[in-house]
Amino acid sequence: MSKITEKQLLIDKIVESIQDTKGEDILVFDLSGIENAAAQTFIICSGNSNTQVSAIAGNIQKNVRNDLNDRPWHVEGTENAMWVLVDYVSVVVHVFQKEIREYYDIEELWGDAKITKVES
């Protein structure tokens, strides 16, 4: 399987996992054309509470592990679940509580990226 196909399968599984746990405002940023980007793809979504943020991040990890036999390189933010970062190296997922996402306005950091809004 090609790297592009593997990456797209990972993206699709992550988005599906977010939708399964009622994550909101899902955006997929294609950063592959941006020099020195931290990853090729960022996926950002929101949850309504720390419990939901934890559930979304946990569901992503469980489904990717079970269905694609892949584990994140790094996970951060699980202690308080105001936001959780799940890093699969080429694909990085940010799960925010709504207020935290609005505060950091991370979408503005990647204004040059191709952005896809996923319908819930």
N, C-alpha and C positions, 0 to 999 in steps of 0.2 A: 504494500500500500504506500502511496506517495506521501511525502510530508504534508503537502497541501490538503490531501484527503484526510489524513490523521488529524490535522489541526482543525479542519471544518467539522469533523465528527466530535472533537472535544468541545468546540464552540456550541454546536447543536445540543450536546448532552448537558452542558452547563446551563444554557437558556431553558431547556426543558425542565431541568431541576429547579431553577428559579421559579418558573411558572407553576410547577407542582406544589410549591410552598407559598404561593400567592405573593411572590415578590412583585414589586411595582416599578414603573418607569424604567424599563430595561433598555439600555443603550449599548450597542456594540461599536467600538471604535477600531477602525482598521488603521494601524500605525505603521504598516509595512513600508509606506512610502516616505516616512519621516526619519531623517537621519538622526542617529543617536537616541532613538526611542528606547525606553526601558523594556518594552515587549512589542511583539507584532500586533497583538490584539488586547484591548482592555474591554472588559464587560462591567458595567456599572448598573446597580439596581438599588431599590429602597425597600426597607421593611418598616413596620409600624411600631416595633418595640424591640428591646434587646432579646427577648425570647424568639421573636420571628427572625431577627437577623441571625441568631445562632442556628435556628432551624434551617434557614436558607443555606448558610455556609455548610452545615453538616450534611444536608441533602445533596449538595453539589459533590462533596467529597465522597459520600457513600455511592452515589450513582456512577460517578466517573471511575471509582475503584472497582465496583462490581461489573459494570458494562464495558469499560474500556481498559481495565487492568492498569490504571495509571493512578499515581498518587501525587499530591502537590509537593513541590520542592520546598515551599515554605508557607506557613499559615501564621497570621498575626492578628491580634485584636480580640481574641476569643475571651479574654479575661472579663471585660466589661460589655462587650458586644455592642458598643456604640457604632462601631464599624468593624468589619472583618475583611482582611485581605487574604485571598487564596491564590497562590502563585504557582502556575504550571509552566513557568519559564517563558514560553512563547505566548501564552494566554494568561492574563492576570485579571482576577475578579475582585471587585470592590463591592461589598454589601454594606450599605449605610442605613442608619436610622434617618428618616426624612429630614429632621432638623439639622443633623450633622452634615448631610449631603448638601443642603442649601447653604450652610455656613461656609464649607470649604469650596463649593462651586467648582469641583474638580473637572467638570465638563469643559470649562473655559481654558484649562491648561492645554488641551489638545484641539484647538480651533482649526488646525490644518488637517485634521484626520477626517477620513470618510466615516460618517456616523450613520448607523442603522438603528432606527427605533423599532423595538419588537413589540407587537401588540399583545397584550395580556389576554 
